[in-house]
Amino acid sequence: MRISRALLRERLPGYTGQALLLAAVAWLAWAGFSNFIANVQRLHIASGFRFLGVQAGFEIAQSLLAYAPGSTYGRAVAVATLNTLLVVALASLLATAIGLAVAFGRLVRQPLVRGAAGAYVEVFRNIPLLLQIFFWYFSALALLPPVAESLHLGGILLNNRGLFLPRLQWAGAAPAWDWPVAEGLNVSGGFTLLPELLALTLGLAIYNGAFLAEIFRAGIQSVPTGQSEAASTLGLTGWRAAWLVVLPQALRLALPPAAGQYQTLAKASSLAAAIGYPDIMQIVGGTILSQTSQALEAMALVVLLYAAINLGIALLAHLINRRLLRRPER
């Protein structure tokens, strides 16, 4: 009891200060919320999220869901969220491939390959991401041919309107491919990847791939050299040894920091608003906010959606990491 009382007397000032600080923060939050409600009522401004059930009245250039101007704002939020998830997924996959290739390239013995990989990292991670996105959108993709002169890659069309892919559709009881076809100034059929999506994906992937390359390189170098020697005794050499023996062990250490980089990529996808790609920031934080004038609710949705995406990435990385760390006998 004497020890408990002594500890209580020692820690009581700290506990009291924390309680007072918490009370002050709570009071400030309540005062700010009360002031907001009073101003909303005084100015007769609508509040709440009832607007999500109201007709949106605007079009969205790219939609993975059935959407029309007569759809609701809630439907528009869902479309914008899927568009954001699409660019995050595409950019993450491409950035991972770039990062792994450059990481192994910096570790090979050929000086030309090693120098090129090192130059890639030093150059692209020091160029602002927004500038890279602008380069791809306003310069590189602008050089693509018009629809009438589309580049044909099998059943895929590439022009200054975007990348047109075949789409699988159900025609009656059997699936059938809907192929894109250039007709005059437009392309009918298939699924369209907008130029904004292509530019954003390339910018995010190339920029974040430089950081992922260093993360993967550190993980690869952490694997003992004895593992590569053991793989060579089993007849695994070169890329087979790197892929089957070194890389699985390297990912155990590289995945936690890589997950943070994927979260950075997801947050940076909000730069899509700079080139007009219909993502969460463009649709919810831009169009819906301006039409409804409910800035607090719209920006709250933006914050919650980006937070949910990043928490989902963290959860996925945790599950994969736990699986990688699982002991073989389990």
Contacts in CASP RR format, 6 or more apart in sequence:
PFRMAT RR
TARGET T0000
AUTHOR 0000-0000-0000
METHOD contacts of the structure
MODEL  1
MRISRALLRERLPGYTGQALLLAAVAWLAWAGFSNFIANVQRLHIASGFR
FLGVQAGFEIAQSLLAYAPGSTYGRAVAVATLNTLLVVALASLLATAIGL
AVAFGRLVRQPLVRGAAGAYVEVFRNIPLLLQIFFWYFSALALLPPVAES
LHLGGILLNNRGLFLPRLQWAGAAPAWDWPVAEGLNVSGGFTLLPELLAL
TLGLAIYNGAFLAEIFRAGIQSVPTGQSEAASTLGLTGWRAAWLVVLPQA
LRLALPPAAGQYQTLAKASSLAAAIGYPDIMQIVGGTILSQTSQALEAMA
LVVLLYAAINLGIALLAHLINRRLLRRPER
36 296 0 8 1.000
37 47 0 8 1.000
39 45 0 8 1.000
40 47 0 8 1.000
45 293 0 8 1.000
45 294 0 8 1.000
46 292 0 8 1.000
46 293 0 8 1.000
46 294 0 8 1.000
47 294 0 8 1.000
47 296 0 8 1.000
47 297 0 8 1.000
48 294 0 8 1.000
48 297 0 8 1.000
49 297 0 8 1.000
49 301 0 8 1.000
51 73 0 8 1.000
51 288 0 8 1.000
51 292 0 8 1.000
51 294 0 8 1.000
51 297 0 8 1.000
52 72 0 8 1.000
52 73 0 8 1.000
52 74 0 8 1.000
52 77 0 8 1.000
53 72 0 8 1.000
53 73 0 8 1.000
53 74 0 8 1.000
54 72 0 8 1.000
54 73 0 8 1.000
54 292 0 8 1.000
55 69 0 8 1.000
55 70 0 8 1.000
55 71 0 8 1.000
55 72 0 8 1.000
55 73 0 8 1.000
56 69 0 8 1.000
56 70 0 8 1.000
56 71 0 8 1.000
56 72 0 8 1.000
56 73 0 8 1.000
56 74 0 8 1.000
56 75 0 8 1.000
56 76 0 8 1.000
56 288 0 8 1.000
56 291 0 8 1.000
57 69 0 8 1.000
57 70 0 8 1.000
57 71 0 8 1.000
58 69 0 8 1.000
58 76 0 8 1.000
58 287 0 8 1.000
58 291 0 8 1.000
59 68 0 8 1.000
59 69 0 8 1.000
60 67 0 8 1.000
60 76 0 8 1.000
60 79 0 8 1.000
60 80 0 8 1.000
60 83 0 8 1.000
60 278 0 8 1.000
60 283 0 8 1.000
61 194 0 8 1.000
61 196 0 8 1.000
61 278 0 8 1.000
62 83 0 8 1.000
62 192 0 8 1.000
62 193 0 8 1.000
62 194 0 8 1.000
62 197 0 8 1.000
62 277 0 8 1.000
62 278 0 8 1.000
63 79 0 8 1.000
63 82 0 8 1.000
63 83 0 8 1.000
64 79 0 8 1.000
64 82 0 8 1.000
64 83 0 8 1.000
64 86 0 8 1.000
65 75 0 8 1.000
65 78 0 8 1.000
65 79 0 8 1.000
65 82 0 8 1.000
67 75 0 8 1.000
67 76 0 8 1.000
67 79 0 8 1.000
73 288 0 8 1.000
73 292 0 8 1.000
76 283 0 8 1.000
76 284 0 8 1.000
76 287 0 8 1.000
76 288 0 8 1.000
77 280 0 8 1.000
77 283 0 8 1.000
77 284 0 8 1.000
77 288 0 8 1.000
77 301 0 8 1.000
77 305 0 8 1.000
79 278 0 8 1.000
79 283 0 8 1.000
80 278 0 8 1.000
80 279 0 8 1.000
80 280 0 8 1.000
80 282 0 8 1.000
80 283 0 8 1.000
80 284 0 8 1.000
81 280 0 8 1.000
81 305 0 8 1.000
83 197 0 8 1.000
83 277 0 8 1.000
83 278 0 8 1.000
83 279 0 8 1.000
83 280 0 8 1.000
83 283 0 8 1.000
84 269 0 8 1.000
84 272 0 8 1.000
84 279 0 8 1.000
84 280 0 8 1.000
84 305 0 8 1.000
84 309 0 8 1.000
85 309 0 8 1.000
86 197 0 8 1.000
87 197 0 8 1.000
87 200 0 8 1.000
87 201 0 8 1.000
87 204 0 8 1.000
87 269 0 8 1.000
87 272 0 8 1.000
87 277 0 8 1.000
87 279 0 8 1.000
88 265 0 8 1.000
88 266 0 8 1.000
88 269 0 8 1.000
88 309 0 8 1.000
90 197 0 8 1.000
90 201 0 8 1.000
90 205 0 8 1.000
91 200 0 8 1.000
91 201 0 8 1.000
91 203 0 8 1.000
91 204 0 8 1.000
91 205 0 8 1.000
91 208 0 8 1.000
91 265 0 8 1.000
91 269 0 8 1.000
92 205 0 8 1.000
92 262 0 8 1.000
92 265 0 8 1.000
94 201 0 8 1.000
94 202 0 8 1.000
94 205 0 8 1.000
95 204 0 8 1.000
95 205 0 8 1.000
95 206 0 8 1.000
95 208 0 8 1.000
95 209 0 8 1.000
95 212 0 8 1.000
95 265 0 8 1.000
96 209 0 8 1.000
96 212 0 8 1.000
98 205 0 8 1.000
98 206 0 8 1.000
98 209 0 8 1.000
98 210 0 8 1.000
98 212 0 8 1.000
98 213 0 8 1.000
99 209 0 8 1.000
99 210 0 8 1.000
99 212 0 8 1.000
99 213 0 8 1.000
99 216 0 8 1.000
100 212 0 8 1.000
100 213 0 8 1.000
100 216 0 8 1.000
100 247 0 8 1.000
102 117 0 8 1.000
102 118 0 8 1.000
102 120 0 8 1.000
102 121 0 8 1.000
102 209 0 8 1.000
102 210 0 8 1.000
102 213 0 8 1.000
103 117 0 8 1.000
103 212 0 8 1.000
103 213 0 8 1.000
103 214 0 8 1.000
103 216 0 8 1.000
103 217 0 8 1.000
103 220 0 8 1.000
104 220 0 8 1.000
104 242 0 8 1.000
105 113 0 8 1.000
105 114 0 8 1.000
105 117 0 8 1.000
106 114 0 8 1.000
106 115 0 8 1.000
106 117 0 8 1.000
106 118 0 8 1.000
106 121 0 8 1.000
106 213 0 8 1.000
106 217 0 8 1.000
107 114 0 8 1.000
107 217 0 8 1.000
107 220 0 8 1.000
107 221 0 8 1.000
108 114 0 8 1.000
117 213 0 8 1.000
120 210 0 8 1.000
120 213 0 8 1.000
121 210 0 8 1.000
121 213 0 8 1.000
121 214 0 8 1.000
124 132 0 8 1.000
124 206 0 8 1.000
124 207 0 8 1.000
124 209 0 8 1.000
124 210 0 8 1.000
125 207 0 8 1.000
125 210 0 8 1.000
125 211 0 8 1.000
127 207 0 8 1.000
129 203 0 8 1.000
129 204 0 8 1.000
129 207 0 8 1.000
129 268 0 8 1.000
129 271 0 8 1.000
130 271 0 8 1.000
130 274 0 8 1.000
132 202 0 8 1.000
132 203 0 8 1.000
132 206 0 8 1.000
132 207 0 8 1.000
133 199 0 8 1.000
133 200 0 8 1.000
133 203 0 8 1.000
133 204 0 8 1.000
133 271 0 8 1.000
133 274 0 8 1.000
133 275 0 8 1.000
134 274 0 8 1.000
134 275 0 8 1.000
136 198 0 8 1.000
136 199 0 8 1.000
136 202 0 8 1.000
136 203 0 8 1.000
137 195 0 8 1.000
137 196 0 8 1.000
137 199 0 8 1.000
137 200 0 8 1.000
137 275 0 8 1.000
140 199 0 8 1.000
140 202 0 8 1.000
141 160 0 8 1.000
141 162 0 8 1.000
141 195 0 8 1.000
141 198 0 8 1.000
141 199 0 8 1.000
142 160 0 8 1.000
144 151 0 8 1.000
144 158 0 8 1.000
144 159 0 8 1.000
144 160 0 8 1.000
144 162 0 8 1.000
144 195 0 8 1.000
145 151 0 8 1.000
145 159 0 8 1.000
145 160 0 8 1.000
146 159 0 8 1.000
146 160 0 8 1.000
146 185 0 8 1.000
147 159 0 8 1.000
147 160 0 8 1.000
147 161 0 8 1.000
147 182 0 8 1.000
147 184 0 8 1.000
147 185 0 8 1.000
147 186 0 8 1.000
147 187 0 8 1.000
148 182 0 8 1.000
148 184 0 8 1.000
148 185 0 8 1.000
149 159 0 8 1.000
150 157 0 8 1.000
150 158 0 8 1.000
150 159 0 8 1.000
150 164 0 8 1.000
150 182 0 8 1.000
150 187 0 8 1.000
151 157 0 8 1.000
151 158 0 8 1.000
151 159 0 8 1.000
155 166 0 8 1.000
155 179 0 8 1.000
155 180 0 8 1.000
156 163 0 8 1.000
156 164 0 8 1.000
156 165 0 8 1.000
156 166 0 8 1.000
156 180 0 8 1.000
157 163 0 8 1.000
157 164 0 8 1.000
157 180 0 8 1.000
157 182 0 8 1.000
157 187 0 8 1.000
158 164 0 8 1.000
159 182 0 8 1.000
159 187 0 8 1.000
160 195 0 8 1.000
161 186 0 8 1.000
161 187 0 8 1.000
161 192 0 8 1.000
161 195 0 8 1.000
162 192 0 8 1.000
162 193 0 8 1.000
162 194 0 8 1.000
162 195 0 8 1.000
162 198 0 8 1.000
163 192 0 8 1.000
163 193 0 8 1.000
163 198 0 8 1.000
164 180 0 8 1.000
164 187 0 8 1.000
164 189 0 8 1.000
164 190 0 8 1.000
164 191 0 8 1.000
164 192 0 8 1.000
164 193 0 8 1.000
165 180 0 8 1.000
165 190 0 8 1.000
165 191 0 8 1.000
165 192 0 8 1.000
165 193 0 8 1.000
166 177 0 8 1.000
166 178 0 8 1.000
166 179 0 8 1.000
166 180 0 8 1.000
166 190 0 8 1.000
166 191 0 8 1.000
167 177 0 8 1.000
167 178 0 8 1.000
167 189 0 8 1.000
167 190 0 8 1.000
167 191 0 8 1.000
168 175 0 8 1.000
168 176 0 8 1.000
168 177 0 8 1.000
168 178 0 8 1.000
169 175 0 8 1.000
169 176 0 8 1.000
169 177 0 8 1.000
169 178 0 8 1.000
170 176 0 8 1.000
178 189 0 8 1.000
178 190 0 8 1.000
179 189 0 8 1.000
179 190 0 8 1.000
180 187 0 8 1.000
180 188 0 8 1.000
180 189 0 8 1.000
180 190 0 8 1.000
180 191 0 8 1.000
180 192 0 8 1.000
181 187 0 8 1.000
181 188 0 8 1.000
181 189 0 8 1.000
194 277 0 8 1.000
196 272 0 8 1.000
196 275 0 8 1.000
196 276 0 8 1.000
196 277 0 8 1.000
197 277 0 8 1.000
199 275 0 8 1.000
200 269 0 8 1.000
200 271 0 8 1.000
200 272 0 8 1.000
200 275 0 8 1.000
200 277 0 8 1.000
204 265 0 8 1.000
204 268 0 8 1.000
204 269 0 8 1.000
207 268 0 8 1.000
208 261 0 8 1.000
208 262 0 8 1.000
208 264 0 8 1.000
208 265 0 8 1.000
208 268 0 8 1.000
211 261 0 8 1.000
211 264 0 8 1.000
212 258 0 8 1.000
212 261 0 8 1.000
215 254 0 8 1.000
215 257 0 8 1.000
215 258 0 8 1.000
215 261 0 8 1.000
216 250 0 8 1.000
216 254 0 8 1.000
216 258 0 8 1.000
218 253 0 8 1.000
218 254 0 8 1.000
219 250 0 8 1.000
219 251 0 8 1.000
219 253 0 8 1.000
219 254 0 8 1.000
220 242 0 8 1.000
220 246 0 8 1.000
220 247 0 8 1.000
220 250 0 8 1.000
220 254 0 8 1.000
222 250 0 8 1.000
222 253 0 8 1.000
223 246 0 8 1.000
223 249 0 8 1.000
223 250 0 8 1.000
227 245 0 8 1.000
227 246 0 8 1.000
227 249 0 8 1.000
228 241 0 8 1.000
228 245 0 8 1.000
228 246 0 8 1.000
230 245 0 8 1.000
231 237 0 8 1.000
231 240 0 8 1.000
231 241 0 8 1.000
231 244 0 8 1.000
231 245 0 8 1.000
231 246 0 8 1.000
232 241 0 8 1.000
236 244 0 8 1.000
236 245 0 8 1.000
248 324 0 8 1.000
251 324 0 8 1.000
252 321 0 8 1.000
252 324 0 8 1.000
252 325 0 8 1.000
255 317 0 8 1.000
255 320 0 8 1.000
255 321 0 8 1.000
255 324 0 8 1.000
256 317 0 8 1.000
256 321 0 8 1.000
258 317 0 8 1.000
259 313 0 8 1.000
259 314 0 8 1.000
259 317 0 8 1.000
259 318 0 8 1.000
259 321 0 8 1.000
260 313 0 8 1.000
260 314 0 8 1.000
260 317 0 8 1.000
262 313 0 8 1.000
262 317 0 8 1.000
263 310 0 8 1.000
263 313 0 8 1.000
263 314 0 8 1.000
266 306 0 8 1.000
266 309 0 8 1.000
266 310 0 8 1.000
266 313 0 8 1.000
267 306 0 8 1.000
267 310 0 8 1.000
269 279 0 8 1.000
270 279 0 8 1.000
270 280 0 8 1.000
270 281 0 8 1.000
270 306 0 8 1.000
272 278 0 8 1.000
272 279 0 8 1.000
272 281 0 8 1.000
272 282 0 8 1.000
273 279 0 8 1.000
273 281 0 8 1.000
273 282 0 8 1.000
273 286 0 8 1.000
276 282 0 8 1.000
280 302 0 8 1.000
280 305 0 8 1.000
280 306 0 8 1.000
281 302 0 8 1.000
284 298 0 8 1.000
284 301 0 8 1.000
284 302 0 8 1.000
284 305 0 8 1.000
285 298 0 8 1.000
285 299 0 8 1.000
285 301 0 8 1.000
285 302 0 8 1.000
286 298 0 8 1.000
288 298 0 8 1.000
289 295 0 8 1.000
289 298 0 8 1.000
289 299 0 8 1.000
292 298 0 8 1.000
END
